[in-house]
Amino acid sequence: MPALPDAITKAMTMARNAENGRHAEVLVSDGPLRQSVIALRRGVRLPEHNSPPAASIQVVRGSVRVTGQEEAELRAGDLDALTHFRHAVEALEDCAFLLTTVTSQPSGGSHATRTGELPVMKDEDRA
């Protein structure tokens, strides 16, 4: 697995040279957990798409606008949970971000539901 700074530098270079102005690479794939570095050239927009059961975005370079149910502008250093609704991401300047997702949740194996409430635990599940 490459060091994160190296992966970001590579992704930024690839995005700047790509016809579509973007590059994504999965860095960690462990069961339902995925961590990807995504780089976008200024003005490039990832079209509206569905969100996985859980996701966060950490902007490492540049800035982005996340639109959908709510709108947020995130700059380098910002970390935020992504909405559970359809959303799009637009590069306000050349940028790179770390996207962490959980692609599935085994029933009963998670501490919270998609909306954040704690599930009701059965007596036999309490320890």
N, C-alpha and C positions, 0 to 999 in steps of 0.2 A: 504494500500500500504506500503510495507516495506521500510525502509530507504535505500538509495542507497548503503552505505558501507556494510550494512547487506546483501543486495541482491548480491553484488559482492563477498563477502566472501562465501556465500552459493553456488553461481555459480562456483566459483573456486574449492571448495570442491567436488561438484557434477561432474565437468569435470575431475578432477584428479581420481575419482573413476569410471567413466563411461568407458565402453568397447571402445566406439568410441572416447573418449577423449574430449568430448564437452558437453556443457549444455547451453540452452537458456531459458529465461523466459521473457514473456511480462510483463512490469511494468505498462505501461500506454496504454490504448486503448480508444481513444476518436474520434469518427467519422473516418476520414481518417488518423489520427495521431496515430502512434505506437512508443513506446519506449521500447526497449528490452535490457536486459543485456545478453551478450554472453561471455562465458569463453571457452578457448581452451587450451589443453595441448601443450607443445612445439612440433613442427613438424606436428600438426594436420592442415589439409587444408580443408576449405570449398570450394567445387568444384565450378567451374565457373557457374555463375547464372545471370539471368537478374536483372537489377536494377529497383526499383519502380520509379515513376515519380520524387521523390525527396528523398534524404537520406543523412545523415551525420554519421560519426563514430568518437567517442571520446574514445581514449584508456585511460583506468584508471589504469591498471597494465600491466607490461610487454611490448611487442612490437609485431607488425604484419607487414606483407608485403601484400599490395593490388596490384594485377596484373590484367591486362586486356588491355584496350586501352592505359593507362599510368600505370607506376609502381611507388609505393610510399612505403617507410618504415615509419611507425608511431610508436612513443614511448609514454609511459605514459605521459599524459598531452596534447598530440597532438589532435587537432580537425580538421577534414577535410570533405569536401563534397565528396560524392562518385560519381563516374562516372555514366553517363547515359547509359553506354555500359555494356556488359557482363563483369564480373570481378570475381576474386577468392580472398580469404583471407587466409593467412597462418600465423600460430603462430610461431614467431622466438624464443619465450620463452613462458613459461606459461603466459597467458594473460587474461584480461577481458576488454571488451569495451561496451560502450553504443551505440546502434544503434537506430537512430531516422529516421523514414520513414513516408512518406505521400503516402498512398496506392492508392489514387485516387484524382483527382482534378475536382471539379464541373466546368462545362464550364463557363467561364467569372468570376469565383470567385477567381482566383489567380492573383497575381501581376506580375508574370513573366511566360514565357513559359518554357518547359523543358530545352531549350538551354540557358535560362537566359535573352532573349530579353524581353523588356517590350511590352505587347500587344498593338495593336492600339485600342484606346478607342473611342467609338461612342460619339457624342456630348451629348446625353441624359444620358450617364454613368458618365460624368464629373461632379464633384460637387465642 
